[in-house]
Amino acid sequence: MGEHLSPAPAVAACAEAERIEELEPEPEPEEPLPMAPEDFDPGNTGYISTGKFRSLLESHGSELDPHKREVLLALADSHSDGHICYQDFVNLMSNKRSNSFRQAILQGNRRLCSKALLEEKGLSLSQRLIRHVAYETLPREIDRKWYYDSYTCCPPPWFMIAITLLEIAFFLYNGVALDQFVLQVTHPHYLKNALVYHPQLRAQAWRYLTYIFMHAGIEHLGLNVVLQLLVGVPLEMVHGAARIGFVYVAGVVAGSLAVSVADMTAPVVGSSGGVYALVSAHLANIVMNWSGMECQFKLLRMAVALICMSMEFGRAVWLRFHPSAYPPCPHPSFVAHLGGVAVGITLGVVVLRNYEQRLQDQSLWWIFVAMYAVFVLFAVFWNIFAYGLLDLRLPPPP
C-alpha cells in the first residue's frame, strides 16, 4: 500500500516564495553613462582614445544592456588607429546612430556575431554573395556584420538594373533604326534623336538628363554597362536606391552642364557622367579607408578599374577631336566624364562614408550640396546669357 504525501509542505513553500518576491525591491532603471565631452575629450579634438573607451566599458559594463555592450566592443575593435569619433560614441549611447542599430540595441532581434564574417562557415550562395558585397563596399567590421544580418533583398537594387536595361533597349532600338551598332555616333542622322543633348537645343531641359540613353557605339555602352553592374549594383544593395540614384543623377546633370560651360559647341551622349560619379566615389572611399577595406586583390582591382576608366576617357577624347561625320558640329564631348568625377569625389564620398547615418547631420554633406547648387545655378545663367554675350557660332540644329 503506497504512502500518501501531504501537499501542505509544497503549499507552504510556494507561499513563502511569493512573500519573498513581494518583499524584494524592484530593480532600479539603468542610468546612462556620463558622456560629458570634457571627461573623454579634454582637448576638444572630436575623438577619444580606445584605451579610455575600453576602461569606461570595464568600469560601467555591468550597467549596460548586453546587446549595447557588444556593439560598443565591436566599435572599439573596428578602430585600429587608436581613436574613436566622440560623436559616434554619443550617437550610439543615445540610440541615435541609425534606425538599424537602434533596433539591434533596443529590441535585440539581430545580435551581431562575435567573430569576423570571413570566418563564417556553411553559408549558402546568397549569404556568400551578401558577405562579398559587404566586404566590397564597407570598411568597418561592425557595419559589415550589421549589413550581413539585416539585408533582405527587399527592395532589390532596382534603380541600377532599370537604368541599365533602359540604356540597352534604347541602344538596340537606335541601332536598328540607323542600321549601325559600332560607332553609331558617326552616322549622319545620329544627332536627330530627341534624347541627345545639343547646344542649339539646350533650352529643351530634358536633354540634360536623357542623353544617358544614347551611346556612341556598342563599345561605349558595353563599358558603361559593365561598370554600372559591377560597381553600381553592390553600392545600391548597401546604401539604397535613393542615395545611389541621387549620386548617379547628380553626376549625369553635372556632366551635361559642365559640357555646356566648358565645351560649348559639342553635343553629349552616354551615361559616363553617372558611371564616373559612382566609380570615382567608390575608389576614393577605398583609398580613404585603405586599412579597413578587406576586399580581395584591392590594389590590382583598383588598377584595372583605373585602366578601364582611362581607356574609356581616352576613347572619348579621341572621338571628340576626330573629323566629324556631321560638320560643322563636332563629335560628342568628353567633359561629362570630368563632371561625374567631380560629383563622385565630393557628394559621392560623403554618401559612401556614412552608411546607415543621416546625411543631413553631416556638415560636409551640406557644404558639398551648396557647392553643387551654386554650380548648377551658375551653369543655368551661363546657358541663358553667355552664349549671346560671347557671340559664339554654334553648329546648326540637327
LINSUL-V325722 format. One record per residue. N is the residue number from 1. RES is the residue in one letter. SS is DSSP state (h for helix, s for strand, l for the rest). NEAR is the number of other C-alpha atoms within 10 Angstrom. D_CENTER is the distance of its C-alpha to the mean C-alpha in Angstrom with 2 decimals. Layout:
# LINSUL-V325722
N,RES,SS,NEAR,D_CENTER ; N,RES,SS,NEAR,D_CENTER
This chain:
# LINSUL-V325722
1,M,l,3,79.71 ; 2,G,l,4,76.15 ; 3,E,l,5,75.70 ; 4,H,l,6,74.29 ; 5,L,l,7,71.49 ; 6,S,l,8,71.33 ; 7,P,l,8,67.99 ; 8,A,h,8,68.94 ; 9,P,h,10,67.17 ; 10,A,h,10,63.85 ; 11,V,h,11,64.07 ; 12,A,h,11,64.92 ; 13,A,h,11,61.96 ; 14,C,h,10,59.56 ; 15,A,h,12,61.13 ; 16,E,h,12,60.84 ; 17,A,h,12,57.12 ; 18,E,h,11,56.48 ; 19,R,h,11,58.48 ; 20,I,h,9,56.51 ; 21,E,h,11,53.20 ; 22,E,h,10,54.36 ; 23,L,h,9,55.44 ; 24,E,l,8,52.14 ; 25,P,l,7,50.06 ; 26,E,l,8,46.63 ; 27,P,l,6,43.81 ; 28,E,l,6,42.51 ; 29,P,l,7,38.91 ; 30,E,l,10,36.45 ; 31,E,l,8,36.22 ; 32,P,l,11,32.90 ; 33,L,l,15,32.73 ; 34,P,l,12,33.68 ; 35,M,l,14,30.69 ; 36,A,l,10,32.42 ; 37,P,h,17,30.60 ; 38,E,h,9,33.92 ; 39,D,h,11,34.43 ; 40,F,h,18,31.37 ; 41,D,l,17,30.35 ; 42,P,l,12,33.73 ; 43,G,l,11,32.56 ; 44,N,l,11,29.92 ; 45,T,l,10,27.33 ; 46,G,l,15,24.48 ; 47,Y,s,19,24.61 ; 48,I,s,22,27.00 ; 49,S,s,17,28.26 ; 50,T,h,19,27.56 ; 51,G,h,13,31.36 ; 52,K,h,16,31.94 ; 53,F,h,20,29.13 ; 54,R,h,16,30.81 ; 55,S,h,11,34.23 ; 56,L,h,14,33.03 ; 57,L,h,17,31.89 ; 58,E,h,10,35.26 ; 59,S,h,9,37.30 ; 60,H,h,14,35.54 ; 61,G,h,15,34.01 ; 62,S,h,11,36.72 ; 63,E,h,14,35.78 ; 64,L,l,16,32.24 ; 65,D,l,13,31.14 ; 66,P,h,13,30.64 ; 67,H,h,17,27.16 ; 68,K,h,21,26.11 ; 69,R,h,18,27.96 ; 70,E,h,16,26.11 ; 71,V,h,21,22.68 ; 72,L,h,19,24.15 ; 73,L,h,15,25.56 ; 74,A,h,20,22.28 ; 75,L,h,20,20.78 ; 76,A,h,19,23.74 ; 77,D,h,16,23.50 ; 78,S,l,18,19.89 ; 79,H,l,16,21.00 ; 80,S,l,11,23.19 ; 81,D,l,9,23.74 ; 82,G,l,15,26.07 ; 83,H,s,17,24.35 ; 84,I,s,22,22.27 ; 85,C,s,15,20.74 ; 86,Y,h,20,23.36 ; 87,Q,h,14,21.12 ; 88,D,h,15,19.05 ; 89,F,h,20,22.50 ; 90,V,h,17,23.81 ; 91,N,h,13,20.92 ; 92,L,h,19,21.25 ; 93,M,h,20,25.03 ; 94,S,l,13,25.02 ; 95,N,l,18,22.66 ; 96,K,l,16,20.19 ; 97,R,l,18,17.21 ; 98,S,l,15,15.60 ; 99,N,h,13,17.15 ; 100,S,h,16,16.46 ; 101,F,h,21,18.16 ; 102,R,h,18,20.84 ; 103,Q,h,14,21.72 ; 104,A,h,20,21.90 ; 105,I,h,22,24.17 ; 106,L,h,12,26.35 ; 107,Q,l,11,26.73 ; 108,G,l,15,26.38 ; 109,N,l,10,25.57 ; 110,R,l,15,23.02 ; 111,R,l,17,24.18 ; 112,L,l,22,22.13 ; 113,C,l,15,24.09 ; 114,S,l,12,25.82 ; 115,K,l,11,25.41 ; 116,A,l,12,22.56 ; 117,L,h,18,20.84 ; 118,L,h,11,22.28 ; 119,E,h,6,25.70 ; 120,E,l,11,25.43 ; 121,K,l,8,28.04 ; 122,G,l,7,29.00 ; 123,L,l,10,25.61 ; 124,S,l,9,25.51 ; 125,L,h,9,23.73 ; 126,S,h,9,20.96 ; 127,Q,h,14,20.59 ; 128,R,h,17,20.46 ; 129,L,h,13,17.73 ; 130,I,h,22,15.55 ; 131,R,h,20,16.54 ; 132,H,h,18,15.76 ; 133,V,h,20,12.14 ; 134,A,h,27,11.94 ; 135,Y,h,22,13.62 ; 136,E,h,21,11.68 ; 137,T,h,25,8.25 ; 138,L,l,26,9.53 ; 139,P,l,23,12.28 ; 140,R,l,21,14.28 ; 141,E,h,22,16.70 ; 142,I,h,22,16.86 ; 143,D,h,20,13.22 ; 144,R,h,24,13.81 ; 145,K,h,22,17.03 ; 146,W,h,19,15.89 ; 147,Y,h,23,13.19 ; 148,Y,h,21,16.02 ; 149,D,h,16,18.51 ; 150,S,h,13,16.78 ; 151,Y,l,14,15.01 ; 152,T,l,11,17.47 ; 153,C,l,10,16.07 ; 154,C,l,8,17.06 ; 155,P,l,10,15.73 ; 156,P,l,15,14.90 ; 157,P,l,20,12.17 ; 158,W,h,15,14.58 ; 159,F,h,17,12.93 ; 160,M,h,24,12.40 ; 161,I,h,16,15.69 ; 162,A,h,11,17.53 ; 163,I,h,17,16.69 ; 164,T,h,19,17.78 ; 165,L,h,13,20.91 ; 166,L,h,14,21.84 ; 167,E,h,21,21.67 ; 168,I,h,19,23.85 ; 169,A,h,13,26.20 ; 170,F,h,16,26.78 ; 171,F,h,21,27.35 ; 172,L,h,16,29.89 ; 173,Y,h,12,31.60 ; 174,N,h,19,31.90 ; 175,G,h,18,33.12 ; 176,V,h,11,35.82 ; 177,A,h,12,36.82 ; 178,L,h,14,37.17 ; 179,D,l,12,38.37 ; 180,Q,l,16,36.11 ; 181,F,l,19,32.89 ; 182,V,l,14,32.88 ; 183,L,l,15,32.39 ; 184,Q,h,22,32.61 ; 185,V,h,22,32.16 ; 186,T,h,18,35.70 ; 187,H,l,17,37.28 ; 188,P,l,14,39.42 ; 189,H,l,14,38.11 ; 190,Y,h,20,34.39 ; 191,L,h,23,33.72 ; 192,K,h,11,35.62 ; 193,N,l,12,32.62 ; 194,A,l,16,31.51 ; 195,L,l,20,27.78 ; 196,V,l,25,28.10 ; 197,Y,s,29,27.64 ; 198,H,l,30,31.10 ; 199,P,h,24,32.26 ; 200,Q,h,16,35.37 ; 201,L,h,15,33.43 ; 202,R,l,17,30.76 ; 203,A,l,13,32.08 ; 204,Q,l,13,30.66 ; 205,A,l,10,27.28 ; 206,W,l,13,25.68 ; 207,R,h,21,26.01 ; 208,Y,h,24,23.28 ; 209,L,h,22,20.82 ; 210,T,h,18,22.87 ; 211,Y,h,23,23.52 ; 212,I,h,27,20.47 ; 213,F,h,22,22.72 ; 214,M,l,27,25.36 ; 215,H,l,28,25.24 ; 216,A,l,23,27.85 ; 217,G,l,18,28.69 ; 218,I,h,18,27.73 ; 219,E,h,15,26.79 ; 220,H,h,21,24.29 ; 221,L,h,21,22.84 ; 222,G,h,13,22.81 ; 223,L,h,16,20.59 ; 224,N,h,23,18.02 ; 225,V,h,22,18.06 ; 226,V,h,13,17.78 ; 227,L,h,19,14.72 ; 228,Q,h,25,13.02 ; 229,L,h,15,14.02 ; 230,L,h,11,13.58 ; 231,V,h,19,10.13 ; 232,G,h,25,8.70 ; 233,V,h,22,10.14 ; 234,P,h,21,8.98 ; 235,L,h,26,5.21 ; 236,E,h,19,6.57 ; 237,M,h,24,8.89 ; 238,V,h,25,6.93 ; 239,H,h,20,4.69 ; 240,G,l,19,7.40 ; 241,A,h,20,9.01 ; 242,A,h,11,9.46 ; 243,R,h,16,6.25 ; 244,I,h,26,5.43 ; 245,G,h,19,9.20 ; 246,F,h,15,9.63 ; 247,V,h,24,8.12 ; 248,Y,h,29,10.13 ; 249,V,h,20,13.14 ; 250,A,h,22,13.19 ; 251,G,h,32,13.46 ; 252,V,h,30,16.11 ; 253,V,h,23,18.11 ; 254,A,h,30,17.99 ; 255,G,h,31,19.26 ; 256,S,h,30,22.22 ; 257,L,h,27,23.08 ; 258,A,h,23,23.10 ; 259,V,h,26,25.51 ; 260,S,h,27,27.66 ; 261,V,h,17,28.08 ; 262,A,h,12,28.37 ; 263,D,l,18,29.79 ; 264,M,l,20,31.67 ; 265,T,l,22,33.83 ; 266,A,l,22,31.32 ; 267,P,l,26,29.56 ; 268,V,s,30,25.92 ; 269,V,l,29,24.70 ; 270,G,l,25,21.76 ; 271,S,l,31,18.00 ; 272,S,h,34,17.50 ; 273,G,h,31,16.14 ; 274,G,h,32,13.02 ; 275,V,h,30,12.86 ; 276,Y,h,29,13.44 ; 277,A,h,32,10.75 ; 278,L,h,30,8.03 ; 279,V,h,26,10.38 ; 280,S,h,23,11.40 ; 281,A,h,27,8.15 ; 282,H,h,24,7.82 ; 283,L,h,21,11.54 ; 284,A,h,18,11.74 ; 285,N,h,23,9.60 ; 286,I,h,25,12.02 ; 287,V,h,15,14.94 ; 288,M,h,14,14.35 ; 289,N,l,15,14.17 ; 290,W,l,14,16.64 ; 291,S,l,12,18.88 ; 292,G,l,17,16.41 ; 293,M,l,20,14.67 ; 294,E,l,19,17.17 ; 295,C,l,18,16.30 ; 296,Q,l,11,19.62 ; 297,F,l,9,20.99 ; 298,K,h,16,18.01 ; 299,L,h,13,20.38 ; 300,L,h,10,21.87 ; 301,R,h,13,18.71 ; 302,M,h,15,17.39 ; 303,A,h,12,20.87 ; 304,V,h,12,20.85 ; 305,A,h,16,17.58 ; 306,L,h,15,19.07 ; 307,I,h,12,22.36 ; 308,C,h,14,21.05 ; 309,M,h,21,19.30 ; 310,S,h,12,22.54 ; 311,M,h,13,24.71 ; 312,E,h,19,22.96 ; 313,F,h,18,23.22 ; 314,G,h,13,26.81 ; 315,R,h,14,27.63 ; 316,A,h,22,26.49 ; 317,V,h,16,28.61 ; 318,W,h,14,31.55 ; 319,L,h,20,31.41 ; 320,R,h,18,31.31 ; 321,F,h,13,34.55 ; 322,H,l,11,36.20 ; 323,P,l,14,39.21 ; 324,S,l,17,38.07 ; 325,A,l,15,39.20 ; 326,Y,l,17,39.65 ; 327,P,l,11,41.14 ; 328,P,l,12,41.01 ; 329,C,l,20,37.34 ; 330,P,l,18,35.24 ; 331,H,l,27,32.64 ; 332,P,l,28,28.99 ; 333,S,l,26,27.33 ; 334,F,l,29,24.84 ; 335,V,h,26,23.62 ; 336,A,h,32,20.72 ; 337,H,h,28,19.04 ; 338,L,h,20,19.40 ; 339,G,h,25,18.07 ; 340,G,h,33,14.79 ; 341,V,h,24,14.67 ; 342,A,h,21,15.51 ; 343,V,h,30,12.63 ; 344,G,h,31,10.15 ; 345,I,h,21,11.90 ; 346,T,h,22,12.13 ; 347,L,h,24,9.84 ; 348,G,h,30,6.84 ; 349,V,h,23,7.77 ; 350,V,h,19,8.35 ; 351,V,h,23,5.12 ; 352,L,h,23,3.92 ; 353,R,h,19,7.60 ; 354,N,l,13,8.11 ; 355,Y,l,19,7.40 ; 356,E,l,18,9.97 ; 357,Q,l,16,11.35 ; 358,R,l,14,12.66 ; 359,L,h,16,11.35 ; 360,Q,h,9,14.92 ; 361,D,h,9,16.33 ; 362,Q,l,13,14.84 ; 363,S,h,10,17.43 ; 364,L,h,14,15.41 ; 365,W,h,19,13.15 ; 366,W,h,15,16.48 ; 367,I,h,13,17.88 ; 368,F,h,17,15.37 ; 369,V,h,15,15.60 ; 370,A,h,12,19.34 ; 371,M,h,14,19.39 ; 372,Y,h,18,17.65 ; 373,A,h,12,20.13 ; 374,V,h,12,22.98 ; 375,F,h,15,22.20 ; 376,V,h,16,22.13 ; 377,L,h,12,25.39 ; 378,F,h,14,26.94 ; 379,A,h,20,26.20 ; 380,V,h,15,27.66 ; 381,F,h,11,30.80 ; 382,W,h,16,31.01 ; 383,N,h,18,31.14 ; 384,I,h,13,33.76 ; 385,F,h,11,36.07 ; 386,A,h,15,35.50 ; 387,Y,h,17,36.50 ; 388,G,h,11,39.84 ; 389,L,h,9,40.49 ; 390,L,l,8,39.91 ; 391,D,l,8,42.15 ; 392,L,l,11,39.88 ; 393,R,l,10,41.20 ; 394,L,l,15,38.57 ; 395,P,l,17,39.04 ; 396,P,l,12,40.56 ; 397,P,l,11,38.45 ; 398,P,l,15,38.17
